[in-house]
């Protein structure tokens, strides 16, 4: 065992194989010599390499950081819709598809919500001809939790059941069977320089591909867990999210906007319009589901 050196630190004997830097030792109760990670010294921390999931969220934040976001909120009253959902037989639809479709209807009628700021070859705005909504999906990946972007084309044309089924598949199907997830993982496994370069080119140059891959608007919600997002970095022109219901049955509907593309007044119109859609088109569809 010429490659082994023994040393003592904080009263713990460790053996280090300098050929591949793996640590193991008899103090672990492993008499057959099987390699394992040695104990961490008392009072000392340890370095943990970034997992694939952590690298992905780092890339997501890095590409989103240059976008100057402003935030607005509106308290909405959707007690009739809440009662209609509660009256449905189980399993009842989740709230995310309802809000997702409602905002898609608003964005389909307001073209400014489908625009994005493009830096090159000169600063300009690009307007996509159709909605592509994106939902952030949390999935287990290599013993960690990854946040993946799941785009849905023209969600305003889909039924609530169809949207719910798509989301169910996004949460339950193997990651390798979902094309959008496969593309994101393939990119995430490239070296850092290539990943960030591809993402910057997609953000600043390739407008149609950006809309198809990332979406024209996004949604990330934790209200089902009793949590409300306050602020975040996102790559979209607009991102919709909302708080849990309060005791009176109302909630706060929130919209993050890229201030280079639209102003607070347009965000206020969008939030008001979305409340109307929830209390009309979405309410009517929910009642038909009964």
N, C-alpha and C positions, 0 to 999 in steps of 0.2 A: 504493500500500500504506500508506494513512494509518493504518490500524488496527494497524500493526506497530511495535514498539519493540525496539531491539537493546540488549542489555546483556551484560556479561561477568562470570562468576563462576567462580572456580577454574580460570581459563584456558580455559573452554568458552564459545563464542559461541552464544547461543540467541535464537530469535525467538518472541515470544508474540503470539498473536492475542487481543487483549483483548475482542473481541466474544463469543467462546465459550470463552476460556481454554484453547484447544488450543495446544500447543507444536510447532514444527517449525523447520527451518533447513537452510541449505546445508551445514553441517558434517556432516550425516548422510548425505551422498552421495545426496540425493534432489532432483536438479535440476528435476524437473517440479513441484515445489511441493506434493507430496502430504503431508498432515498426518500427523504421527507424534509419539509421546511423546519428548521430548528426553532426552538422557543425564542421569543423576543425577550431581550434583557429587561429586567425589572426597571421600570421608570423610563424606558426608552421607547420611541416610536419606531415605525418602519415605513419604508417606501413601498407604495403600491403602484404598479404600472397602470396607465390609463386603459380601461377596457374599450372594446369597440364601441359600446354604447356611449361612454363618456367622450370619446373622440367625436362621435356624431353630433352630440349636443354642443360640443365646443365649436364645431364647424358651423352649425346652425346659428349660434350666437355671433360668430365672427362675421358671417355674411349679412346678418341682420343689423349689426351695430351701426353702420353708417346711415341707416334710415331714421330720420327725425320724426318720432311718433308723438302725436298729441292724443289725449284721451277725453272722452265724454261719456256721460251716463244719463239715463232717464229712468225714473221710477214708473213702472207700468202696472196696470191693473188688468190681469187676465184671469179673474176669478171664475168667469163662465167657462173658459177653456179648462181650467184646473178641475172644475166640477165635471165637465164632460169626459175628461180623461179618467177621473176616479170612477165614473159610472160604467166604464167599459169592462167587459169580462177579462180575467187574467189569461194570458200575460198581457198587461197593458203596454202601450208604446212608451219608450223612454222620451225624455224631454229634448234630448239633443237633436233627433231628427226633426222635431217640430220647429225648433228655433232655426235650424240649418235651412230647412225649406223656406221658412218665412223670410229669412234674409236673402236667400236666392231669388225669391219673387221680387223683393225690393230692388236688388242689384240688376235684375233683368229689365226693370222699368226705368232705372236711373243709370245711363251709360257711364257717368263719371265714376261710379263705383267699380267699373271694370277696367279702369285705367291704371297705368303704372309709370313711374318715373324711370327714364333710361338715360344713362350718362353719356354713352358713346354711340356713334362717332361725334355727336354733338348733343347737348342736353335737350330732351324732348319728352313728350308723353306718348305712350302707346295705348290704344284702346282695343281690347280683345273683343271679337264679335259675339262671344257667348260666355256664360258663366262656367267657371270651373272652381267649385268649392273644395277646400282641403280641410281635413280634420286630423288633428294630432292624435295618434294612436299609441298607447303604451303597450309594449310587448316584451316578454322575457327574451333576452338574447345573451347567451354565454354567461349565465349566472348573474346577469345584471338586467336593468330595465332600460330599454331603448325607446326613444320617442321617434316615431316614423310618420311621414306625411302620406295621407291617403286621399288622393284627388278623386272627385266625382264630377263628371261632366253634366251640365245643365240639370242640376238637382231640382229646379223649379218645375220641370216636366215630369218628375217621378212621383209616384205615390209615397205616402209615409211608410207603408209596409215595405216597399222596395228599398227605400233608403235604410230602413231598419235592418233589412236582410243583408244589404251590402256591408253595413257596419258590423253586424254579427260575424260575417265571414272575415272581415279585417281583423277582428279580435281573436277568432278561433282557428281559422285555416292555418296550415303551416306557412311560415314566412316565405319559404322558397316557392310557394305556389301563387304568390301575389306579385304581379309584374312590377308595380311601383316600389314595393319593398325590396325586391331583388336588385333593382337599379340603384337604390340608395345604399344598400350594403356593398354592392360592387364598387361604388365610388368611395365608400368609407374605408375600404381595404387598400386603397392606393396610398402612396407616400404623401405626407402632409403637404409638400409644395404643390404636387399635382392636384390634390383635392381642392385646396384653396384657390388655385388658379382656375380650375374648371368652374367652381362656384362663382367666382368673381366675374368671369366671362358670361356665365348664365345670367347673373344679376344685371350687368351693365351693358350687354350687347345683344344677347339672343332673346328677343322679346317673346316670340311665339312659343319657343321651347320652354321658356321660363313659365309662361302661363299654363302650358300643358303639364309640366312636371311638378310645379309648386302650387299652382292655382291662382285665380284672380282674387280670391279672398280666403280667409282662414278662420278656423274655430278651434279653440282649446278651452275646455270646460272642466271644472272640478266641483261644480255645485252639487252633484249627486253625493259627494263625500262631505258636504257641509262646508266647503271652502270656496272662497271667491278670489280670483286673480285680481291683483291691484295694478300691476304694471309688468311688462315683459318686453323682450326684444323679439320681433317677428319679421319675416321677409315679405309680408304682404302689404298692399296698399291699405286694406282694412282687415281688422280681425274682430269678430263678435264674441262676446262672452257675457256671462250673467251670474248673479248671486243666488244663493238659496232663497226660497220663499221665507218671508217674515211671518209673524203671527197674524197679521191682517190679510195675508194671502197675496201680497204684492212682492215685487222683486226689483232689483236694479239691473237694467239692461245697459251694457257697456260696449263702447266701440272705440277701438284704437285706429288711428288714421295716419297715413303718411302726409305730413303737412305740406310737402312739395306738390302734392296732387290735388288735395281738396282742403277746404277750410272747415272750421267748427260749425258754421251755419249749415253746410251740406250734411254734416254728421247729425246735426239736430233734426233735419228733415228726414234723414234715413231712419233714425230711431223712432220718430213719431210714426212714420209710414209702417215700420215693422210692427209696432203695437197694433195698428189698424189691421194689418194682415193676419196677425195672430188671432184677433178677435172676430175676423170675418172668414177669409178663405180657409185658414187652418182649423178654426172651430167647426166650420161646415164639414170639412173632410173627417174630422174626428167623430162627429155625430153620425156620419154615414158608416163609420166602422162599427157602430153599435148595432 
